[in-house]
Amino acid sequence: MSDNSFNHKLVKKLIHAEKTEALKGLLKELDSVEIANSLLQLKLKHQLLVLENLSKEVASEVLAHLQNSSPILEGIVSQMNSGRLGEIIEEMDGDDAADMVSILEESKAEEVLETLPTKDREEITNLMQYHEESAGGIMNPVVVSVGKDQTVKEAVNGIRDLIEKEELETFYAVYVVDEYQHLIGMVTVPILLLAEQENLIKNLMNPNVVAVDVDMDQEAVARIAQEYDLVVIPVIDKYLKLIGRITIDDLMDVLHEEYHEDIAHIAGTGGEEVLETSVLRTSRDRLPWLILGLGGGFLAALAMSEYESMLTDLPQVMYFMPLIAALGGNIAIQSSSIVVRGLGTGEIRTGDLLQRLWKELRVGMLNGPVCALILFLMVWTITTDVKLGMITGIALIAVVMLAASVGSTIPILLKRINIDPAIATGPFITTANDLLGILIYLSVTFSILGTSLI
């Protein structure tokens, strides 16, 4: 049994035994990540009890760790006293504090903001004006900057004052601004520490600094940071003024969030959270995709009804319809998953449609005949009908080529019209390919065999 698992069970045991002092002692031994993980295993009333026995500094770290578990966090903050919640939020970084206030109901958010010092309240209110999935929504407004005409000594003294004033624990880069606060460069901490005290910052700075616009989508920000191997990225406004920074912890949260969002779309569960407790909300997220699948299945049934008399005379044809439909869906998912991932990382552009289509068609040209040969042998073994085996093999090749085409092009087409390409996978593509695959199979098979049944 892992230490974490043991600690979680011990927390539960002490809560149920109402041993508050022992619980306080245990919580002091655990770090904020372990406490946050323990909260995920507890009922709401016990979560609140644990938080009541934490210092406001530790409680702020614990709640910050829970921001990736929205339903749990929403339940906790909705039941916490506004004064206590305000104390905890005051200890958070500006971006985490803004995220916390944004999930509160409007009336409670106002109550919490009223408990905060004026400076913190203004900072949080300013951050909340940005879309939560934009660079502004995830940035920290506390950023270390120096003037281009300052000496190294002046710059270091200014940074020291900022650290003491803002209680800034870590920073990864020092940004250089002009007299109008425009971002014009950066200087690394080692260079700043080793340079001559009277040297000017403008003589040391690197003018090639990568920055992002405050309104840029968070996924694009993470992609830029990944491309340039950045652990922190500065944020500028439309006037090119430096207004904040996004650090590696926030970038990792973005990648985590976007990954799970894409997986949810692929699975047809929408924005459903793993720890979602509302049955109605879970049903709402899943039902549209189920209805889409139901509609596709109904259309497939209508298509089959057109061939009713022939299916009655040649029932062995029906044996292979599930296989044809399933293989087409799998191939479409393979193709679309690669394209969706490439669009997400920037490795595939919307202008690459023909290139991707041609590649997937060539892959289909290789895989189709192999699968067709295997299907031919299956059909021959079961029915001893060589002609039916050849026809189903030919139909399978056509389905494979169609599935590869659909899977590789739909995500790109959706991206061109500003729709999240992840929604093209899963239920959407498999439903389309089930329908088209069955139509192709029946059309090819009965266009050749149908005449022999008359």
C-alpha positions as CSV (number, residue, x, y, z in Angstrom):
1,M,0.0,0.0,0.0
2,S,1.4,3.4,-0.9
3,D,2.0,6.1,1.7
4,N,-0.6,8.3,-0.1
5,S,-3.3,5.7,0.1
6,F,-2.4,5.1,3.8
7,N,-2.7,8.8,4.5
8,H,-6.0,9.1,2.8
9,K,-7.5,6.3,4.8
10,L,-6.0,7.7,8.0
11,V,-7.6,11.1,7.4
12,K,-11.0,9.4,6.9
13,K,-10.5,7.3,10.0
14,L,-9.7,10.4,12.2
15,I,-12.6,12.3,10.8
16,H,-15.1,9.5,11.5
17,A,-13.6,9.1,15.0
18,E,-13.9,12.8,15.6
19,K,-10.3,13.1,16.7
20,T,-9.8,16.7,15.7
21,E,-6.4,17.3,17.4
22,A,-5.0,14.1,15.8
23,L,-6.4,15.2,12.5
24,K,-4.7,18.6,12.8
25,G,-1.4,16.9,13.6
26,L,-1.7,14.6,10.6
27,L,-2.5,17.5,8.3
28,K,0.6,19.4,9.4
29,E,2.7,16.4,8.2
30,L,1.1,16.3,4.7
31,D,1.8,18.6,1.9
32,S,-0.9,20.5,0.0
33,V,-1.0,18.0,-2.9
34,E,-1.6,15.0,-0.5
35,I,-4.3,17.0,1.3
36,A,-6.0,17.9,-2.0
37,N,-5.9,14.2,-3.1
38,S,-7.4,13.2,0.2
39,L,-10.3,15.7,-0.2
40,L,-11.3,14.0,-3.5
41,Q,-12.1,10.9,-1.4
42,L,-14.3,12.6,1.2
43,K,-17.8,13.8,1.5
44,L,-18.5,17.5,1.3
45,K,-19.0,18.0,5.1
46,H,-15.7,16.3,5.8
47,Q,-13.9,18.3,3.1
48,L,-15.0,21.5,4.8
49,L,-13.9,20.1,8.2
50,V,-10.4,19.4,6.8
51,L,-10.2,22.9,5.4
52,E,-11.3,24.5,8.7
53,N,-8.2,22.8,10.3
54,L,-5.7,24.2,7.8
55,S,-4.0,27.5,7.9
56,K,-5.1,30.0,5.3
57,E,-1.8,29.6,3.5
58,V,-2.0,25.8,3.1
59,A,-5.8,26.0,2.4
60,S,-5.1,28.4,-0.5
61,E,-2.6,25.9,-2.0
62,V,-5.0,23.0,-1.5
63,L,-7.9,24.8,-3.3
64,A,-5.5,25.8,-6.1
65,H,-4.7,22.1,-6.6
66,L,-8.4,21.3,-6.9
67,Q,-9.0,23.7,-9.8
68,N,-8.8,20.7,-12.2
69,S,-11.7,19.0,-10.3
70,S,-14.4,21.6,-11.0
71,P,-17.4,19.8,-9.5
72,I,-15.6,19.2,-6.2
73,L,-14.2,22.7,-5.9
74,E,-17.6,24.3,-6.8
75,G,-19.3,22.3,-4.0
76,I,-16.6,23.3,-1.4
77,V,-16.6,27.0,-2.1
78,S,-20.3,27.3,-2.3
79,Q,-20.6,26.1,1.3
80,M,-17.6,28.0,2.8
81,N,-18.1,31.1,4.8
82,S,-17.4,34.3,2.7
83,G,-15.0,35.7,5.3
84,R,-12.9,32.5,5.5
85,L,-13.0,32.1,1.7
86,G,-11.8,35.7,1.3
87,E,-8.8,35.0,3.6
88,I,-7.8,32.0,1.6
89,I,-8.2,33.8,-1.8
90,E,-6.1,36.6,-0.5
91,E,-3.1,34.2,-0.2
92,M,-3.4,33.0,-3.8
93,D,-1.6,34.3,-6.9
94,G,-3.7,36.7,-8.9
95,D,-4.6,34.3,-11.7
96,D,-5.7,31.5,-9.2
97,A,-7.6,34.0,-7.1
98,A,-9.5,35.2,-10.2
99,D,-10.4,31.7,-11.2
100,M,-11.7,31.0,-7.7
101,V,-13.9,34.0,-7.6
102,S,-15.2,33.3,-11.1
103,I,-16.8,30.0,-10.1
104,L,-18.8,31.6,-7.3
105,E,-22.4,32.8,-7.7
106,E,-22.5,36.5,-8.3
107,S,-23.9,37.4,-4.9
108,K,-21.3,35.4,-3.1
109,A,-18.5,36.6,-5.3
110,E,-19.4,40.2,-4.4
111,E,-19.3,39.3,-0.7
112,V,-15.9,37.6,-1.0
113,L,-14.5,40.6,-3.0
114,E,-15.6,43.0,-0.3
115,T,-13.5,41.1,2.3
116,L,-10.3,41.6,0.3
117,P,-7.9,44.6,0.4
118,T,-8.5,47.2,-2.3
119,K,-5.4,46.3,-4.2
120,D,-6.2,42.6,-4.4
121,R,-9.9,43.3,-5.2
122,E,-8.9,45.5,-8.2
123,E,-6.3,43.0,-9.4
124,I,-8.9,40.1,-9.4
125,T,-11.6,42.3,-11.0
126,N,-9.2,43.3,-13.7
127,L,-8.2,39.7,-14.5
128,M,-11.9,38.6,-14.6
129,Q,-12.5,40.8,-17.6
130,Y,-10.5,38.4,-19.8
131,H,-12.0,35.2,-21.1
132,E,-11.1,32.3,-18.8
133,E,-9.5,30.4,-21.7
134,S,-7.4,33.3,-23.0
135,A,-3.8,34.4,-22.1
136,G,-5.3,37.1,-19.9
137,G,-7.4,34.6,-18.1
138,I,-4.5,32.5,-17.0
139,M,-1.8,35.1,-16.6
140,N,-0.3,36.4,-13.3
141,P,-0.2,40.2,-13.3
142,V,2.9,40.2,-11.0
143,V,5.9,40.3,-13.4
144,V,9.5,41.3,-12.9
145,S,10.5,44.1,-15.3
146,V,13.3,46.7,-15.4
147,G,13.8,49.8,-17.5
148,K,16.2,49.8,-20.4
149,D,18.1,52.8,-19.2
150,Q,18.6,51.5,-15.6
151,T,22.0,50.3,-14.4
152,V,22.4,46.8,-13.2
153,K,22.6,48.0,-9.6
154,E,19.4,50.0,-9.9
155,A,17.6,47.0,-11.6
156,V,18.7,44.5,-8.9
157,N,17.6,46.9,-6.1
158,G,14.2,47.4,-7.9
159,I,13.8,43.6,-8.2
160,R,14.6,43.1,-4.5
161,D,12.0,45.7,-3.6
162,L,9.4,44.0,-5.8
163,I,10.1,40.6,-4.3
164,E,9.7,42.0,-0.8
165,K,6.6,44.0,-1.6
166,E,4.7,41.4,-3.7
167,E,6.1,38.3,-1.8
168,L,7.2,37.0,-5.1
169,E,8.7,33.5,-4.5
170,T,10.1,32.6,-7.9
171,F,10.7,34.1,-11.3
172,Y,12.3,32.8,-14.4
173,A,13.2,35.9,-16.4
174,V,13.6,39.7,-16.1
175,Y,11.8,41.6,-18.8
176,V,13.0,44.9,-20.2
177,V,10.6,47.8,-20.9
178,D,10.9,51.3,-22.2
179,E,9.6,54.5,-20.7
180,Y,6.1,53.6,-21.9
181,Q,6.1,50.1,-20.4
182,H,6.4,48.5,-23.9
183,L,8.1,45.1,-23.8
184,I,11.4,45.4,-25.8
185,G,13.6,42.6,-24.5
186,M,14.6,40.3,-21.7
187,V,17.7,39.6,-19.6
188,T,18.5,36.3,-17.8
189,V,19.1,36.3,-14.1
190,P,22.7,34.9,-14.4
191,I,23.7,37.7,-16.8
192,L,22.1,40.2,-14.4
193,L,24.0,38.9,-11.4
194,L,27.4,38.6,-13.2
195,A,27.3,41.9,-15.0
196,E,29.2,45.1,-13.9
197,Q,27.0,47.1,-11.5
198,E,27.2,50.3,-13.6
199,N,26.4,48.5,-16.9
200,L,23.2,49.6,-18.6
201,I,20.4,47.1,-19.0
202,K,19.9,47.9,-22.7
203,N,23.5,46.7,-23.3
204,L,22.8,43.3,-21.8
205,M,19.2,42.6,-22.9
206,N,18.2,40.2,-25.7
207,P,15.7,42.0,-27.9
208,N,14.4,38.7,-29.3
209,V,11.7,37.9,-26.8
210,V,8.6,35.8,-27.5
211,A,5.4,37.3,-26.1
212,V,1.7,36.6,-26.5
213,D,-1.3,38.8,-26.9
214,V,-3.6,39.0,-23.9
215,D,-6.6,37.8,-25.9
216,M,-4.8,34.8,-27.5
217,D,-6.4,31.4,-26.8
218,Q,-4.7,29.5,-24.0
219,E,-4.2,26.4,-26.3
220,A,-2.2,28.6,-28.8
221,V,-0.2,30.0,-25.9
222,A,0.8,26.5,-24.7
223,R,1.7,25.6,-28.2
224,I,4.0,28.6,-28.6
225,A,5.6,27.9,-25.2
226,Q,6.2,24.3,-26.4
227,E,7.7,25.3,-29.7
228,Y,10.1,27.7,-28.1
229,D,10.8,25.6,-25.0
230,L,9.7,28.3,-22.6
231,V,9.0,27.9,-18.9
232,V,7.5,31.4,-18.7
233,I,5.9,33.6,-21.4
234,P,5.2,37.3,-21.1
235,V,1.8,38.7,-21.9
236,I,1.3,42.1,-23.7
237,D,-1.8,44.2,-24.5
238,K,-2.8,45.7,-27.8
239,Y,-0.5,48.6,-27.1
240,L,2.5,46.2,-26.7
241,K,2.7,47.0,-23.0
242,L,3.9,44.3,-20.6
243,I,0.9,43.3,-18.3
244,G,1.7,39.9,-17.0
245,R,3.3,36.5,-17.3
246,I,2.2,32.9,-17.7
247,T,4.4,30.3,-15.9
248,I,5.0,26.6,-16.5
249,D,2.5,25.5,-13.9
250,D,-0.3,27.3,-15.7
251,L,0.9,26.0,-19.1
252,M,0.8,22.5,-17.8
253,D,-2.8,23.0,-16.5
254,V,-3.8,24.2,-20.0
255,L,-2.3,21.2,-21.7
256,H,-4.0,18.9,-19.1
257,E,-7.3,20.7,-19.7
258,E,-7.2,20.7,-23.5
259,Y,-6.1,17.0,-23.6
260,H,-9.0,15.9,-21.4
261,E,-11.4,18.2,-23.4
262,D,-10.4,16.5,-26.6
263,I,-10.7,13.0,-25.1
264,A,-14.2,13.9,-23.9
265,H,-15.2,15.0,-27.3
266,I,-13.8,11.9,-28.9
267,A,-15.7,9.8,-26.4
268,G,-18.9,11.8,-26.9
269,T,-19.1,12.9,-23.2
270,G,-18.7,16.7,-23.9
271,G,-17.5,18.7,-21.0
272,E,-18.4,16.0,-18.4
273,E,-16.0,15.9,-15.5
274,V,-14.7,12.6,-14.1
275,L,-15.8,13.6,-10.6
276,E,-19.1,15.0,-11.7
277,T,-21.8,14.2,-9.1
278,S,-24.9,15.6,-10.9
279,V,-26.7,12.9,-12.8
280,L,-28.8,15.4,-14.7
281,R,-25.7,17.3,-15.9
282,T,-24.0,14.0,-16.9
283,S,-27.1,13.0,-18.8
284,R,-27.3,16.4,-20.5
285,D,-23.6,16.1,-21.7
286,R,-24.0,12.6,-23.1
287,L,-27.6,12.7,-24.6
288,P,-26.9,14.8,-27.7
289,W,-24.2,12.3,-28.9
290,L,-26.5,9.3,-28.1
291,I,-29.3,10.9,-30.2
292,L,-26.8,11.5,-33.0
293,G,-25.9,7.8,-32.9
294,L,-29.5,6.8,-32.8
295,G,-30.3,9.0,-35.8
296,G,-27.4,7.4,-37.8
297,G,-28.6,3.9,-36.8
298,F,-32.1,4.7,-37.9
299,L,-30.8,5.9,-41.3
300,A,-28.8,2.7,-41.6
301,A,-31.9,0.7,-40.9
302,L,-33.8,2.6,-43.6
303,A,-31.0,1.8,-46.1
304,M,-31.2,-1.9,-45.2
305,S,-35.0,-1.9,-45.6
306,E,-34.5,-1.0,-49.3
307,Y,-32.7,-4.4,-49.8
308,E,-35.2,-6.4,-47.7
309,S,-36.2,-8.9,-50.4
310,M,-32.7,-9.5,-51.5
311,L,-31.5,-9.9,-47.9
312,T,-34.2,-12.5,-47.4
313,D,-33.1,-14.5,-50.5
314,L,-29.4,-14.2,-49.5
315,P,-29.2,-14.0,-45.7
316,Q,-25.5,-14.8,-45.5
317,V,-24.7,-11.3,-46.8
318,M,-26.0,-10.0,-43.4
319,Y,-23.3,-11.9,-41.6
320,F,-20.6,-9.5,-42.6
321,M,-22.4,-6.1,-42.2
322,P,-21.3,-5.5,-38.6
323,L,-17.7,-6.3,-39.6
324,I,-17.8,-3.9,-42.5
325,A,-19.3,-1.1,-40.4
326,A,-16.9,-1.6,-37.5
327,L,-13.8,-1.7,-39.7
328,G,-14.9,1.5,-41.5
329,G,-15.5,3.3,-38.1
330,N,-12.1,2.2,-36.7
331,I,-10.2,3.4,-39.8
332,A,-12.0,6.7,-39.7
333,I,-11.2,7.1,-36.0
334,Q,-7.5,6.3,-36.7
335,S,-7.3,8.9,-39.4
336,S,-9.2,11.6,-37.6
337,S,-7.3,11.1,-34.3
338,I,-4.0,11.8,-36.0
339,V,-5.4,14.9,-37.7
340,V,-7.0,16.2,-34.6
341,R,-3.8,15.8,-32.6
342,G,-1.8,17.4,-35.4
343,L,-4.2,20.4,-35.5
344,G,-3.9,20.7,-31.8
345,T,-0.1,20.8,-31.8
346,G,0.1,23.0,-34.9
347,E,1.9,20.2,-36.9
348,I,-1.1,20.1,-39.3
349,R,-2.5,23.3,-40.8
350,T,-6.0,23.8,-42.4
351,G,-4.2,24.2,-45.7
352,D,-2.9,20.7,-45.6
353,L,-6.3,19.1,-46.5
354,L,-5.2,17.6,-49.9
355,Q,-1.9,16.5,-48.5
356,R,-3.5,14.7,-45.6
357,L,-6.2,13.2,-47.8
358,W,-3.6,11.8,-50.3
359,K,-1.6,10.3,-47.5
360,E,-4.6,8.6,-45.9
361,L,-5.7,7.3,-49.3
362,R,-2.3,5.8,-49.9
363,V,-2.5,4.1,-46.5
364,G,-5.9,2.8,-47.4
365,M,-4.5,1.5,-50.7
366,L,-2.1,-0.6,-48.6
367,N,-4.4,-1.7,-45.7
368,G,-7.5,-2.2,-47.8
369,P,-6.4,-5.1,-49.9
370,V,-4.8,-6.8,-46.9
371,C,-8.1,-6.6,-45.0
372,A,-10.0,-7.5,-48.1
373,L,-8.0,-10.7,-48.5
374,I,-8.6,-11.7,-44.9
375,L,-12.4,-11.0,-45.3
376,F,-12.4,-13.1,-48.5
377,L,-11.0,-16.0,-46.7
378,M,-13.5,-15.6,-43.9
379,V,-16.5,-15.4,-46.3
380,W,-15.2,-18.4,-48.3
381,T,-14.7,-20.5,-45.1
382,I,-18.2,-19.7,-43.8
383,T,-20.2,-19.7,-47.0
384,T,-18.0,-21.7,-49.5
385,D,-19.1,-19.0,-52.0
386,V,-16.0,-17.7,-53.8
387,K,-18.0,-15.0,-55.7
388,L,-19.5,-13.6,-52.5
389,G,-16.1,-13.6,-50.9
390,M,-14.6,-11.6,-53.8
391,I,-17.5,-9.1,-53.8
392,T,-17.4,-8.5,-50.1
393,G,-13.6,-8.0,-50.4
394,I,-14.1,-5.4,-53.1
395,A,-16.8,-3.6,-51.0
396,L,-14.4,-3.6,-48.1
397,I,-11.7,-1.8,-50.1
398,A,-14.2,0.9,-51.1
399,V,-15.3,1.3,-47.4
400,V,-11.7,1.6,-46.3
401,M,-10.9,4.3,-48.8
402,L,-14.1,6.2,-47.9
403,A,-13.4,5.9,-44.2
404,A,-9.9,7.2,-44.6
405,S,-11.1,10.1,-46.6
406,V,-13.8,11.1,-44.2
407,G,-11.6,10.7,-41.1
408,S,-8.8,12.9,-42.6
409,T,-10.9,15.7,-44.1
410,I,-13.7,16.4,-41.6
411,P,-11.5,17.7,-38.8
412,I,-9.7,20.1,-41.1
413,L,-13.0,21.3,-42.7
414,L,-14.4,21.9,-39.2
415,K,-11.3,23.8,-38.1
416,R,-11.6,26.0,-41.2
417,I,-15.1,27.1,-40.0
418,N,-13.8,27.6,-36.4
419,I,-15.4,24.5,-34.9
420,D,-13.4,22.4,-32.5
421,P,-12.2,19.5,-34.7
422,A,-12.3,17.1,-31.7
423,I,-16.1,17.0,-32.0
424,A,-15.7,15.4,-35.5
425,T,-14.4,12.2,-34.0
426,G,-16.1,9.6,-31.9
427,P,-19.9,9.3,-32.4
428,F,-20.0,11.8,-35.3
429,I,-17.6,10.0,-37.6
430,T,-18.4,6.4,-36.5
431,T,-22.1,7.1,-37.2
432,A,-21.4,8.6,-40.6
433,N,-19.2,5.6,-41.5
434,D,-21.6,3.0,-40.2
435,L,-24.2,4.4,-42.5
436,L,-22.0,4.9,-45.6
437,G,-20.2,1.6,-45.0
438,I,-23.5,-0.4,-45.0
439,L,-24.8,1.5,-48.1
440,I,-21.6,0.8,-50.0
441,Y,-21.5,-2.8,-49.0
442,L,-25.1,-3.5,-49.9
443,S,-24.9,-1.5,-53.1
444,V,-21.8,-3.3,-54.4
445,T,-22.9,-6.7,-53.2
446,F,-26.4,-6.6,-54.6
447,S,-25.6,-4.7,-57.8
448,I,-23.7,-7.9,-58.8
449,L,-25.5,-10.7,-56.9
450,G,-28.9,-9.2,-57.2
451,T,-29.4,-10.2,-60.8
452,S,-28.9,-13.9,-59.9
453,L,-31.7,-13.7,-57.4
454,I,-34.4,-12.7,-59.9
